[in-house]
């Protein structure tokens, strides 16, 4: 039986939170084997199955506090514990309110939107960006009568000045295509 087909209560039935946490160093990925041994299951490495800590202590290795779950279970645990934050709150925590507002105005609502800012790119990286931007499947097929900007320096300058949304409009290509190709390099 697939582990996530069991209800959350069934997957948490072995929990005993009255025992203390055991912090032996390391994080969740190291404790998968411990939980699999304790429950007699396989070690799940699928992206949909995560190791959840009912004690809300990521360093805890006490198998009485661990259970197999989903990302939704993890979020539910955080909400129950009062530690859950949405994307905006995490961005404000990481970059500060003023920078988060600026990122939102530019269309960069996640930390990923800052990926190329302030970084020096190698000649090889710039060449790959240029090749990607000039690929036929990259554009929407609109003909504007002007040459598309394919120079990596120009692309970076446009993204820095206008954000991804503005750069996509300037280049007359779809936003998802611009972000997808940009982050794959």
OpenMM code with the backbone's topology and positions (N, CA, C; nanometers):
from openmm import Vec3, app, unit

residues = "UNK UNK UNK UNK UNK UNK UNK UNK UNK UNK UNK UNK UNK UNK UNK UNK UNK UNK UNK UNK UNK UNK UNK UNK UNK UNK UNK UNK UNK UNK UNK UNK UNK UNK UNK UNK UNK UNK UNK UNK UNK UNK UNK UNK UNK UNK UNK UNK UNK UNK UNK UNK UNK UNK UNK UNK UNK UNK UNK UNK UNK UNK UNK UNK UNK UNK UNK UNK UNK UNK UNK UNK UNK UNK UNK UNK UNK UNK UNK UNK UNK UNK UNK UNK UNK UNK UNK UNK UNK UNK UNK UNK UNK UNK UNK UNK UNK UNK UNK UNK UNK UNK UNK UNK UNK UNK UNK UNK UNK UNK UNK UNK UNK UNK UNK UNK UNK UNK UNK UNK UNK UNK UNK UNK UNK UNK UNK UNK UNK UNK UNK UNK UNK UNK UNK UNK UNK UNK UNK UNK UNK UNK UNK UNK UNK UNK UNK UNK UNK UNK UNK UNK UNK UNK UNK UNK UNK UNK UNK UNK UNK UNK UNK UNK UNK UNK UNK UNK UNK UNK UNK UNK UNK UNK UNK UNK UNK UNK UNK UNK UNK UNK UNK UNK UNK".split()
positions = [
    Vec3(0.0846, -0.1193, 0.0000),
    Vec3(0.0000, 0.0000, 0.0000),
    Vec3(0.0883, 0.1245, 0.0000),
    Vec3(0.0485, 0.2198, -0.0790),
    Vec3(0.1192, 0.3472, -0.0872),
    Vec3(0.0986, 0.4225, 0.0438),
    Vec3(0.2071, 0.4684, 0.1039),
    Vec3(0.2028, 0.5248, 0.2395),
    Vec3(0.1092, 0.6445, 0.2520),
    Vec3(0.1005, 0.7287, 0.1498),
    Vec3(0.0165, 0.8471, 0.1597),
    Vec3(-0.1320, 0.8161, 0.1393),
    Vec3(-0.1645, 0.6902, 0.1057),
    Vec3(-0.3048, 0.6505, 0.0981),
    Vec3(-0.3634, 0.6342, 0.2379),
    Vec3(-0.2769, 0.6140, 0.3367),
    Vec3(-0.3221, 0.6072, 0.4749),
    Vec3(-0.3601, 0.7476, 0.5215),
    Vec3(-0.4536, 0.7562, 0.6128),
    Vec3(-0.4913, 0.8872, 0.6647),
    Vec3(-0.3766, 0.9440, 0.7487),
    Vec3(-0.3811, 1.0721, 0.7708),
    Vec3(-0.2780, 1.1377, 0.8526),
    Vec3(-0.2757, 1.0781, 0.9932),
    Vec3(-0.3917, 1.0496, 1.0481),
    Vec3(-0.4005, 0.9905, 1.1822),
    Vec3(-0.3354, 0.8528, 1.1857),
    Vec3(-0.3565, 0.7715, 1.0799),
    Vec3(-0.2953, 0.6381, 1.0742),
    Vec3(-0.1434, 0.6482, 1.0648),
    Vec3(-0.0938, 0.7432, 0.9863),
    Vec3(0.0510, 0.7599, 0.9737),
    Vec3(0.1136, 0.8157, 1.1009),
    Vec3(0.0332, 0.8814, 1.1841),
    Vec3(0.0824, 0.9399, 1.3091),
    Vec3(0.0491, 0.8546, 1.4315),
    Vec3(-0.0078, 0.7356, 1.4110),
    Vec3(-0.0565, 0.6545, 1.5224),
    Vec3(0.0549, 0.6098, 1.6185),
    Vec3(0.1767, 0.5995, 1.5722),
    Vec3(0.2880, 0.5553, 1.6573),
    Vec3(0.3509, 0.6691, 1.7392),
    Vec3(0.3086, 0.7923, 1.7167),
    Vec3(0.3712, 0.9076, 1.7821),
    Vec3(0.3501, 0.9064, 1.9333),
    Vec3(0.4551, 0.9488, 2.0030),
    Vec3(0.4495, 0.9635, 2.1480),
    Vec3(0.5298, 1.0885, 2.1823),
    Vec3(0.4611, 1.2023, 2.1894),
    Vec3(0.5296, 1.3295, 2.2101),
    Vec3(0.5648, 1.3571, 2.3552),
    Vec3(0.5324, 1.2642, 2.4465),
    Vec3(0.5701, 1.2842, 2.5861),
    Vec3(0.7156, 1.2451, 2.6111),
    Vec3(0.7822, 1.1860, 2.5110),
    Vec3(0.9253, 1.1543, 2.5221),
    Vec3(1.0053, 1.2739, 2.4737),
    Vec3(1.1282, 1.2926, 2.5237),
    Vec3(1.2071, 1.4094, 2.4823),
    Vec3(1.2645, 1.3945, 2.3416),
    Vec3(1.2965, 1.5061, 2.2824),
    Vec3(1.3633, 1.5062, 2.1517),
    Vec3(1.5058, 1.4541, 2.1675),
    Vec3(1.5541, 1.3848, 2.0645),
    Vec3(1.6937, 1.3413, 2.0595),
    Vec3(1.7613, 1.4189, 1.9478),
    Vec3(1.8459, 1.5127, 1.9843),
    Vec3(1.9173, 1.5907, 1.8828),
    Vec3(2.0571, 1.5340, 1.8702),
    Vec3(2.0793, 1.4552, 1.7668),
    Vec3(2.2085, 1.3913, 1.7452),
    Vec3(2.2870, 1.4602, 1.6340),
    Vec3(2.2385, 1.5699, 1.5844),
    Vec3(2.3046, 1.6398, 1.4739),
    Vec3(2.2448, 1.5947, 1.3430),
    Vec3(2.2497, 1.6798, 1.2453),
    Vec3(2.1940, 1.6460, 1.1154),
    Vec3(2.0517, 1.6948, 1.1020),
    Vec3(1.9938, 1.6645, 0.9853),
    Vec3(1.8574, 1.7083, 0.9568),
    Vec3(1.7759, 1.5930, 0.9004),
    Vec3(1.6542, 1.6183, 0.8656),
    Vec3(1.5544, 1.5186, 0.8285),
    Vec3(1.6026, 1.4104, 0.7324),
    Vec3(1.6759, 1.4472, 0.6301),
    Vec3(1.7145, 1.3473, 0.5310),
    Vec3(1.7979, 1.2360, 0.5929),
    Vec3(1.8664, 1.2643, 0.7006),
    Vec3(1.9487, 1.1630, 0.7661),
    Vec3(1.8660, 1.0683, 0.8532),
    Vec3(1.7433, 1.1065, 0.8852),
    Vec3(1.6632, 1.0264, 0.9770),
    Vec3(1.5620, 0.9371, 0.9062),
    Vec3(1.5600, 0.9369, 0.7741),
    Vec3(1.4662, 0.8543, 0.6988),
    Vec3(1.4876, 0.7059, 0.7287),
    Vec3(1.6126, 0.6658, 0.7369),
    Vec3(1.6435, 0.5252, 0.7659),
    Vec3(1.5962, 0.4841, 0.9048),
    Vec3(1.6117, 0.5727, 1.0022),
    Vec3(1.5651, 0.5440, 1.1380),
    Vec3(1.4155, 0.5189, 1.1410),
    Vec3(1.3396, 0.6049, 1.0736),
    Vec3(1.1949, 0.5902, 1.0734),
    Vec3(1.1527, 0.4649, 0.9972),
    Vec3(1.2167, 0.4388, 0.8843),
    Vec3(1.1840, 0.3188, 0.8063),
    Vec3(1.2089, 0.1930, 0.8898),
    Vec3(1.3192, 0.1881, 0.9631),
    Vec3(1.3505, 0.0742, 1.0499),
    Vec3(1.2455, 0.0611, 1.1604),
    Vec3(1.2090, 0.1695, 1.2210),
    Vec3(1.1133, 0.1670, 1.3332),
    Vec3(0.9757, 0.1209, 1.2885),
    Vec3(0.9311, 0.1677, 1.1683),
    Vec3(0.7977, 0.1354, 1.1202),
    Vec3(0.7928, 0.0120, 1.0304),
    Vec3(0.9098, -0.0391, 0.9926),
    Vec3(0.9141, -0.1545, 0.9029),
    Vec3(0.8717, -0.1208, 0.7613),
    Vec3(0.9012, 0.0011, 0.7181),
    Vec3(0.8679, 0.0444, 0.5822),
    Vec3(0.9959, 0.0588, 0.5026),
    Vec3(0.9815, 0.0900, 0.3763),
    Vec3(1.0995, 0.1208, 0.2955),
    Vec3(1.1410, 0.2652, 0.3223),
    Vec3(1.2608, 0.2997, 0.2774),
    Vec3(1.3062, 0.4383, 0.2904),
    Vec3(1.2527, 0.5132, 0.1697),
    Vec3(1.1558, 0.5991, 0.1935),
    Vec3(1.0932, 0.6725, 0.0847),
    Vec3(1.1807, 0.7896, 0.0435),
    Vec3(1.2170, 0.7944, -0.0827),
    Vec3(1.2965, 0.9053, -0.1347),
    Vec3(1.2191, 0.9849, -0.2392),
    Vec3(1.0915, 0.9519, -0.2572),
    Vec3(1.0075, 1.0250, -0.3531),
    Vec3(0.9916, 1.1696, -0.3070),
    Vec3(0.9785, 1.2591, -0.4020),
    Vec3(0.9654, 1.4002, -0.3680),
    Vec3(0.8320, 1.4304, -0.3003),
    Vec3(0.7309, 1.3458, -0.3238),
    Vec3(0.5998, 1.3715, -0.2655),
    Vec3(0.5926, 1.3268, -0.1203),
    Vec3(0.6854, 1.2418, -0.0774),
    Vec3(0.6829, 1.1905, 0.0596),
    Vec3(0.7978, 1.2541, 0.1376),
    Vec3(0.7636, 1.3204, 0.2458),
    Vec3(0.8639, 1.3882, 0.3274),
    Vec3(0.8608, 1.3328, 0.4690),
    Vec3(0.9688, 1.3549, 0.5397),
    Vec3(0.9781, 1.3155, 0.6793),
    Vec3(0.9279, 1.4326, 0.7627),
    Vec3(0.8207, 1.4117, 0.8359),
    Vec3(0.7599, 1.5187, 0.9150),
    Vec3(0.7963, 1.5019, 1.0619),
    Vec3(0.8168, 1.6130, 1.1300),
    Vec3(0.8475, 1.6146, 1.2733),
    Vec3(0.7253, 1.6659, 1.3492),
    Vec3(0.6596, 1.5778, 1.4215),
    Vec3(0.5423, 1.6185, 1.4987),
    Vec3(0.5827, 1.7095, 1.6144),
    Vec3(0.7099, 1.7028, 1.6545),
    Vec3(0.7602, 1.7848, 1.7653),
    Vec3(0.8036, 1.9238, 1.7191),
    Vec3(0.8041, 1.9478, 1.5867),
    Vec3(0.8427, 2.0770, 1.5272),
    Vec3(0.9897, 2.1106, 1.5494),
    Vec3(1.0730, 2.0091, 1.5681),
    Vec3(1.2166, 2.0277, 1.5877),
    Vec3(1.2873, 1.9543, 1.4742),
    Vec3(1.3371, 2.0279, 1.3757),
    Vec3(1.3971, 1.9670, 1.2572),
    Vec3(1.5209, 1.8841, 1.2878),
    Vec3(1.5847, 1.9059, 1.4004),
    Vec3(1.7045, 1.8303, 1.4364),
    Vec3(1.6738, 1.7045, 1.5163),
    Vec3(1.5474, 1.6814, 1.5493),
    Vec3(1.5086, 1.5676, 1.6332),
    Vec3(1.5180, 1.4363, 1.5551),
    Vec3(1.5782, 1.3344, 1.6157),
    Vec3(1.5877, 1.2023, 1.5541),
    Vec3(1.5095, 1.0970, 1.6316),
    Vec3(1.4262, 1.1381, 1.7257),
    Vec3(1.3448, 1.0449, 1.8032),
    Vec3(1.2335, 0.9932, 1.7128),
    Vec3(1.2331, 0.8623, 1.6840),
    Vec3(1.1341, 0.8063, 1.5914),
    Vec3(0.9922, 0.8129, 1.6473),
    Vec3(0.9768, 0.8395, 1.7759),
    Vec3(0.8436, 0.8599, 1.8328),
    Vec3(0.7865, 0.9963, 1.7929),
    Vec3(0.8694, 1.0805, 1.7329),
    Vec3(0.8269, 1.2148, 1.6922),
    Vec3(0.8179, 1.2289, 1.5405),
    Vec3(0.8603, 1.1281, 1.4647),
    Vec3(0.8693, 1.1360, 1.3188),
    Vec3(0.7593, 1.0542, 1.2526),
    Vec3(0.7130, 1.1009, 1.1383),
    Vec3(0.6171, 1.0231, 1.0591),
    Vec3(0.6313, 1.0597, 0.9118),
    Vec3(0.5868, 0.9666, 0.8233),
    Vec3(0.5882, 0.9922, 0.6793),
    Vec3(0.4692, 1.0809, 0.6464),
    Vec3(0.4926, 1.1814, 0.5655),
    Vec3(0.3845, 1.2714, 0.5297),
    Vec3(0.4063, 1.3370, 0.3952),
    Vec3(0.3242, 1.4338, 0.3679),
    Vec3(0.3318, 1.5111, 0.2434),
    Vec3(0.3691, 1.6550, 0.2784),
    Vec3(0.3910, 1.7359, 0.1764),
    Vec3(0.4200, 1.8770, 0.2010),
    Vec3(0.3007, 1.9447, 0.2693),
    Vec3(0.1805, 1.9005, 0.2344),
    Vec3(0.0609, 1.9555, 0.2982),
    Vec3(0.0603, 1.9234, 0.4468),
    Vec3(0.1004, 1.8001, 0.4823),
    Vec3(0.1090, 1.7636, 0.6241),
    Vec3(0.2087, 1.8534, 0.6966),
    Vec3(0.3204, 1.8815, 0.6305),
    Vec3(0.4220, 1.9686, 0.6896),
    Vec3(0.3658, 2.1089, 0.7146),
    Vec3(0.2918, 2.1606, 0.6178),
    Vec3(0.2313, 2.2928, 0.6324),
    Vec3(0.1262, 2.2908, 0.7431),
    Vec3(0.0461, 2.1835, 0.7467),
    Vec3(-0.0548, 2.1705, 0.8524),
    Vec3(0.0114, 2.1693, 0.9899),
    Vec3(0.1250, 2.0989, 1.0031),
    Vec3(0.1990, 2.0975, 1.1299),
    Vec3(0.2438, 2.2388, 1.1677),
    Vec3(0.2956, 2.3121, 1.0694),
    Vec3(0.3429, 2.4481, 1.0961),
    Vec3(0.2271, 2.5390, 1.1353),
    Vec3(0.1130, 2.5219, 1.0711),
    Vec3(-0.0039, 2.6028, 1.1051),
    Vec3(-0.0509, 2.5717, 1.2468),
    Vec3(-0.0520, 2.4416, 1.2832),
    Vec3(-0.0924, 2.4020, 1.4182),
    Vec3(0.0036, 2.4583, 1.5225),
    Vec3(0.1312, 2.4659, 1.4856),
    Vec3(0.2331, 2.5147, 1.5778),
    Vec3(0.2435, 2.6679, 1.5783),
    Vec3(0.1833, 2.7326, 1.4782),
    Vec3(0.1890, 2.8783, 1.4693),
    Vec3(0.3166, 2.9312, 1.4054),
    Vec3(0.3904, 2.8466, 1.3326),
    Vec3(0.5157, 2.8892, 1.2708),
    Vec3(0.5061, 2.9025, 1.1194),
    Vec3(0.3880, 2.8779, 1.0613),
    Vec3(0.3726, 2.8832, 0.9167),
    Vec3(0.3741, 3.0268, 0.8681),
    Vec3(0.4480, 3.0511, 0.7569),
    Vec3(0.4534, 3.1836, 0.6952),
    Vec3(0.4304, 3.1675, 0.5463),
    Vec3(0.3574, 3.2623, 0.4886),
    Vec3(0.3360, 3.2581, 0.3448),
    Vec3(0.4582, 3.3158, 0.2729),
    Vec3(0.4535, 3.3174, 0.1400),
    Vec3(0.5680, 3.3628, 0.0602),
    Vec3(0.6050, 3.5071, 0.0931),
    Vec3(0.5054, 3.5934, 0.1079),
    Vec3(0.5330, 3.7342, 0.1375),
    Vec3(0.6057, 3.7477, 0.2706),
    Vec3(0.5598, 3.6792, 0.3748),
    Vec3(0.6227, 3.6891, 0.5070),
    Vec3(0.7666, 3.6364, 0.5044),
    Vec3(0.7902, 3.5269, 0.4309),
    Vec3(0.9271, 3.4731, 0.4210),
    Vec3(1.0179, 3.5696, 0.3454),
    Vec3(0.9647, 3.6339, 0.2404),
    Vec3(1.0437, 3.7296, 0.1633),
    Vec3(1.0794, 3.8508, 0.2492),
    Vec3(0.9837, 3.9008, 0.3269),
    Vec3(1.0095, 4.0145, 0.4159),
    Vec3(1.1137, 3.9755, 0.5205),
    Vec3(1.1025, 3.8553, 0.5777),
    Vec3(1.2015, 3.8087, 0.6761),
    Vec3(1.3417, 3.8030, 0.6161),
    Vec3(1.3508, 3.7570, 0.4915),
    Vec3(1.4822, 3.7375, 0.4292),
    Vec3(1.5440, 3.8679, 0.3794),
    Vec3(1.4632, 3.9557, 0.3166),
    Vec3(1.5183, 4.0743, 0.2514),
    Vec3(1.4802, 4.2069, 0.3176),
    Vec3(1.3868, 4.2034, 0.4106),
    Vec3(1.3396, 4.3276, 0.4716),
    Vec3(1.2203, 4.3831, 0.3954),
    Vec3(1.1409, 4.4648, 0.4628),
    Vec3(1.0157, 4.5132, 0.4064),
    Vec3(1.0361, 4.5989, 0.2819),
    Vec3(1.1304, 4.6929, 0.2881),
    Vec3(1.1513, 4.7843, 0.1749),
    Vec3(1.1931, 4.7085, 0.0490),
    Vec3(1.2898, 4.6164, 0.0637),
    Vec3(1.3371, 4.5388, -0.0513),
    Vec3(1.2267, 4.4477, -0.1045),
    Vec3(1.1473, 4.3890, -0.0155),
    Vec3(1.0367, 4.3021, -0.0573),
    Vec3(0.9340, 4.3816, -0.1372),
    Vec3(0.9037, 4.5040, -0.0937),
    Vec3(0.8107, 4.5904, -0.1682),
    Vec3(0.8665, 4.6228, -0.3058),
    Vec3(0.9945, 4.6508, -0.3120),
    Vec3(1.0595, 4.6817, -0.4395),
    Vec3(1.0537, 4.5611, -0.5331),
    Vec3(1.0810, 4.4425, -0.4778),
    Vec3(1.0753, 4.3200, -0.5573),
    Vec3(0.9342, 4.2973, -0.6103),
    Vec3(0.8337, 4.3246, -0.5288),
    Vec3(0.6956, 4.3046, -0.5703),
    Vec3(0.6578, 4.4020, -0.6813),
    Vec3(0.7031, 4.5265, -0.6706),
    Vec3(0.6757, 4.6251, -0.7758),
    Vec3(0.7370, 4.5821, -0.9081),
    Vec3(0.8548, 4.5187, -0.9020),
    Vec3(0.9232, 4.4745, -1.0227),
    Vec3(0.8712, 4.3406, -1.0735),
    Vec3(0.7814, 4.2782, -0.9984),
    Vec3(0.7272, 4.1498, -1.0412),
    Vec3(0.8056, 4.0315, -0.9895),
    Vec3(0.9066, 4.0540, -0.9043),
    Vec3(0.9872, 3.9462, -0.8485),
    Vec3(0.9330, 3.9137, -0.7100),
    Vec3(0.8361, 3.8226, -0.7009),
    Vec3(0.7689, 3.7966, -0.5746),
    Vec3(0.8353, 3.6872, -0.4930),
    Vec3(0.9389, 3.6258, -0.5454),
    Vec3(1.0067, 3.5215, -0.4696),
    Vec3(1.1561, 3.5496, -0.4694),
    Vec3(1.2278, 3.4774, -0.3858),
    Vec3(1.3728, 3.4928, -0.3791),
    Vec3(1.4348, 3.4567, -0.5136),
    Vec3(1.3705, 3.3661, -0.5859),
    Vec3(1.4213, 3.3242, -0.7154),
    Vec3(1.4306, 3.4393, -0.8134),
    Vec3(1.3506, 3.5419, -0.7943),
    Vec3(1.3520, 3.6561, -0.8834),
    Vec3(1.4779, 3.7381, -0.8728),
    Vec3(1.5597, 3.7123, -0.7730),
    Vec3(1.6828, 3.7877, -0.7543),
    Vec3(1.8047, 3.7110, -0.8036),
    Vec3(1.7842, 3.5979, -0.8696),
    Vec3(1.8930, 3.5063, -0.9010),
    Vec3(2.0112, 3.5701, -0.9740),
    Vec3(1.9864, 3.6524, -1.0750),
    Vec3(2.0983, 3.7031, -1.1529),
    Vec3(2.1474, 3.8398, -1.1107),
    Vec3(2.0870, 3.8998, -1.0112),
    Vec3(2.1208, 4.0371, -0.9766),
    Vec3(2.2545, 4.0446, -0.9033),
    Vec3(2.3431, 4.1244, -0.9560),
    Vec3(2.4695, 4.1497, -0.8906),
    Vec3(2.5742, 4.0412, -0.9105),
    Vec3(2.5429, 3.9388, -0.9891),
    Vec3(2.6386, 3.8306, -1.0091),
    Vec3(2.7202, 3.8574, -1.1343),
    Vec3(2.8465, 3.8207, -1.1308),
    Vec3(2.9312, 3.8292, -1.2473),
    Vec3(2.9203, 3.6970, -1.3213),
    Vec3(2.8885, 3.7021, -1.4497),
    Vec3(2.8715, 3.5804, -1.5271),
    Vec3(2.9957, 3.5518, -1.6097),
    Vec3(3.0283, 3.4241, -1.6225),
    Vec3(3.1414, 3.3852, -1.7048),
    Vec3(3.1049, 3.4002, -1.8521),
    Vec3(3.2054, 3.3991, -1.9373),
    Vec3(3.1814, 3.4110, -2.0810),
    Vec3(3.0986, 3.2927, -2.1307),
    Vec3(3.1241, 3.1743, -2.0747),
    Vec3(3.0492, 3.0545, -2.1131),
    Vec3(2.9014, 3.0699, -2.0769),
    Vec3(2.8751, 3.1210, -1.9577),
    Vec3(2.7372, 3.1416, -1.9132),
    Vec3(2.6666, 3.2429, -2.0029),
    Vec3(2.7346, 3.3514, -2.0368),
    Vec3(2.6760, 3.4523, -2.1256),
    Vec3(2.6469, 3.3937, -2.2631),
    Vec3(2.7381, 3.3063, -2.3123),
    Vec3(2.7174, 3.2421, -2.4419),
    Vec3(2.5920, 3.1540, -2.4393),
    Vec3(2.5730, 3.0793, -2.3287),
    Vec3(2.4554, 2.9926, -2.3167),
    Vec3(2.3268, 3.0742, -2.3119),
    Vec3(2.3296, 3.1858, -2.2426),
    Vec3(2.2124, 3.2727, -2.2378),
    Vec3(2.1805, 3.3239, -2.3775),
    Vec3(2.2833, 3.3665, -2.4503),
    Vec3(2.2642, 3.4187, -2.5845),
    Vec3(2.2057, 3.3125, -2.6776),
    Vec3(2.2586, 3.1887, -2.6697),
    Vec3(2.2077, 3.0794, -2.7525),
    Vec3(2.0621, 3.0498, -2.7193),
    Vec3(2.0305, 3.0503, -2.5927),
    Vec3(1.8940, 3.0213, -2.5497),
    Vec3(1.7972, 3.1263, -2.5983),
    Vec3(1.8362, 3.2514, -2.5868),
    Vec3(1.7477, 3.3591, -2.6288),
    Vec3(1.7258, 3.3624, -2.7793),
    Vec3(1.8228, 3.3131, -2.8554),
    Vec3(1.8072, 3.3149, -3.0001),
    Vec3(1.7422, 3.1877, -3.0533),
    Vec3(1.7132, 3.0916, -2.9665),
    Vec3(1.6483, 2.9673, -3.0092),
    Vec3(1.5086, 2.9975, -3.0628),
    Vec3(1.4666, 2.9230, -3.1649),
    Vec3(1.3380, 2.9487, -3.2290),
    Vec3(1.2206, 2.9261, -3.1348),
    Vec3(1.2270, 2.8204, -3.0511),
    Vec3(1.1133, 2.7877, -2.9652),
    Vec3(1.1000, 2.8827, -2.8474),
    Vec3(1.1921, 2.9741, -2.8343),
    Vec3(1.1921, 3.0651, -2.7191),
    Vec3(1.0925, 3.1783, -2.7345),
    Vec3(1.0717, 3.2220, -2.8564),
    Vec3(0.9869, 3.3385, -2.8775),
    Vec3(0.8426, 3.2966, -2.9035),
    Vec3(0.7534, 3.3889, -2.8904),
    Vec3(0.6120, 3.3647, -2.9131),
    Vec3(0.5766, 3.3692, -3.0613),
    Vec3(0.6678, 3.4143, -3.1405),
    Vec3(0.6423, 3.4214, -3.2834),
    Vec3(0.5894, 3.5557, -3.3286),
    Vec3(0.5822, 3.6527, -3.2411),
    Vec3(0.5351, 3.7854, -3.2805),
    Vec3(0.6419, 3.8543, -3.3640),
    Vec3(0.6006, 3.9246, -3.4619),
    Vec3(0.6931, 4.0016, -3.5432),
    Vec3(0.6740, 4.1493, -3.5120),
    Vec3(0.7764, 4.2096, -3.4559),
    Vec3(0.7642, 4.3497, -3.4177),
    Vec3(0.8387, 4.4420, -3.5124),
    Vec3(0.9108, 4.3824, -3.6064),
    Vec3(0.9852, 4.4642, -3.6997),
    Vec3(1.1188, 4.5109, -3.6451),
    Vec3(1.1524, 4.4738, -3.5221),
    Vec3(1.2841, 4.5098, -3.4683),
    Vec3(1.3563, 4.3832, -3.4267),
    Vec3(1.4866, 4.3913, -3.4242),
    Vec3(1.5685, 4.2757, -3.3875),
    Vec3(1.5520, 4.2467, -3.2381),
    Vec3(1.5358, 4.1197, -3.2044),
    Vec3(1.5227, 4.0813, -3.0640),
    Vec3(1.6580, 4.0970, -2.9939),
    Vec3(1.6529, 4.1380, -2.8675),
    Vec3(1.7738, 4.1525, -2.7880),
    Vec3(1.8168, 4.0141, -2.7399),
    Vec3(1.9329, 3.9671, -2.7843),
    Vec3(1.9789, 3.8342, -2.7431),
    Vec3(2.1100, 3.8393, -2.6668),
    Vec3(2.1671, 3.9545, -2.6526),
    Vec3(2.2920, 3.9683, -2.5797),
    Vec3(2.2655, 3.9485, -2.4300),
    Vec3(2.3400, 3.8577, -2.3631),
    Vec3(2.3165, 3.8322, -2.2201),
    Vec3(2.3271, 3.9577, -2.1335),
    Vec3(2.4204, 4.0466, -2.1660),
    Vec3(2.4345, 4.1689, -2.0873),
    Vec3(2.3094, 4.2560, -2.1004),
    Vec3(2.2544, 4.2614, -2.2214),
    Vec3(2.1327, 4.3378, -2.2438),
    Vec3(2.0166, 4.2763, -2.1675),
    Vec3(2.0074, 4.1429, -2.1734),
    Vec3(1.9013, 4.0731, -2.0999),
    Vec3(1.9115, 4.1029, -1.9506),
    Vec3(2.0297, 4.0897, -1.8942),
    Vec3(2.0480, 4.1151, -1.7510),
    Vec3(2.0144, 4.2594, -1.7154),
    Vec3(2.0556, 4.3521, -1.8007),
    Vec3(2.0246, 4.4929, -1.7749),
    Vec3(1.8738, 4.5168, -1.7767),
    Vec3(1.8041, 4.4540, -1.8714),
    Vec3(1.6586, 4.4688, -1.8785),
    Vec3(1.5906, 4.4087, -1.7549),
    Vec3(1.6364, 4.2906, -1.7122),
    Vec3(1.5773, 4.2264, -1.5943),
    Vec3(1.6034, 4.3101, -1.4703),
    Vec3(1.7247, 4.3647, -1.4584),
    Vec3(1.7566, 4.4478, -1.3424),
    Vec3(1.6734, 4.5758, -1.3411),
    Vec3(1.6542, 4.6345, -1.4585),
    Vec3(1.5843, 4.7625, -1.4643),
    Vec3(1.4326, 4.7480, -1.4534),
    Vec3(1.3768, 4.6478, -1.5232),
    Vec3(1.2315, 4.6364, -1.5311),
    Vec3(1.1748, 4.5154, -1.4575),
    Vec3(1.2603, 4.4270, -1.4037),
    Vec3(1.2106, 4.3019, -1.3463),
    Vec3(1.1769, 4.2073, -1.4606),
    Vec3(1.1361, 4.0858, -1.4256),
    Vec3(1.1082, 3.9873, -1.5294),
    Vec3(0.9900, 4.0273, -1.6168),
    Vec3(0.8858, 4.0791, -1.5560),
    Vec3(0.7659, 4.1144, -1.6323),
    Vec3(0.7963, 4.2249, -1.7326),
    Vec3(0.8647, 4.3273, -1.6860),
    Vec3(0.8987, 4.4375, -1.7755),
    Vec3(0.9957, 4.3960, -1.8848),
    Vec3(1.0923, 4.3108, -1.8497),
    Vec3(1.1885, 4.2631, -1.9495),
    Vec3(1.1178, 4.1803, -2.0561),
    Vec3(1.0222, 4.0976, -2.0132),
    Vec3(0.9472, 4.0164, -2.1091),
    Vec3(0.8699, 4.1062, -2.2049),
    Vec3(0.8115, 4.2144, -2.1528),
    Vec3(0.7385, 4.3080, -2.2380),
    Vec3(0.8337, 4.3794, -2.3336),
    Vec3(0.9499, 4.4196, -2.2823),
    Vec3(1.0481, 4.4870, -2.3667),
    Vec3(1.0955, 4.3953, -2.4796),
    Vec3(1.1139, 4.2670, -2.4471),
    Vec3(1.1623, 4.1713, -2.5470),
    Vec3(1.0484, 4.1125, -2.6287),
    Vec3(0.9248, 4.1415, -2.5896),
    Vec3(0.8071, 4.0942, -2.6604),
    Vec3(0.7999, 3.9413, -2.6607),
    Vec3(0.8275, 3.8813, -2.5452),
    Vec3(0.8172, 3.7363, -2.5288),
    Vec3(0.7356, 3.7072, -2.4032),
    Vec3(0.6947, 3.5811, -2.3861),
    Vec3(0.6122, 3.5481, -2.2702),
    Vec3(0.6972, 3.5475, -2.1436),
    Vec3(0.6342, 3.5849, -2.0349),
    Vec3(0.7016, 3.5909, -1.9052),
    Vec3(0.7498, 3.4535, -1.8620),
    Vec3(0.6672, 3.3513, -1.8761),
    Vec3(0.7069, 3.2169, -1.8330),
    Vec3(0.8236, 3.1651, -1.9163),
    Vec3(0.8265, 3.1975, -2.0447),
    Vec3(0.9380, 3.1547, -2.1296),
    Vec3(1.0676, 3.2220, -2.0847),
    Vec3(1.0599, 3.3503, -2.0541),
    Vec3(1.1778, 3.4240, -2.0100),
    Vec3(1.2323, 3.3667, -1.8792),
    Vec3(1.1440, 3.3483, -1.7810),
    Vec3(1.1874, 3.2953, -1.6515),
    Vec3(1.2403, 3.1529, -1.6647),
    Vec3(1.1693, 3.0707, -1.7391),
    Vec3(1.2093, 2.9305, -1.7548),
    Vec3(1.3473, 2.9162, -1.8140),
    Vec3(1.3716, 2.9853, -1.9219),
    Vec3(1.5025, 2.9771, -1.9889),
    Vec3(1.6115, 3.0410, -1.9023),
    Vec3(1.5784, 3.1506, -1.8390),
    Vec3(1.6763, 3.2235, -1.7565),
    Vec3(1.7255, 3.1372, -1.6423),
    Vec3(1.6324, 3.0686, -1.5738),
    Vec3(1.6715, 2.9899, -1.4565),
    Vec3(1.7334, 2.8551, -1.4921),
    Vec3(1.7074, 2.8064, -1.6127),
    Vec3(1.7662, 2.6771, -1.6517),
    Vec3(1.9143, 2.6887, -1.6837),
    Vec3(1.9626, 2.8070, -1.7083),
    Vec3(2.1047, 2.8228, -1.7435),
    Vec3(2.1936, 2.8144, -1.6241),
] * unit.nanometer
topology = app.Topology()
chain = topology.addChain("A")
for resn in residues:
    res = topology.addResidue(resn, chain)
    for name in ("N", "CA", "C"):
        topology.addAtom(name, app.Element.getBySymbol(name[0]), res)
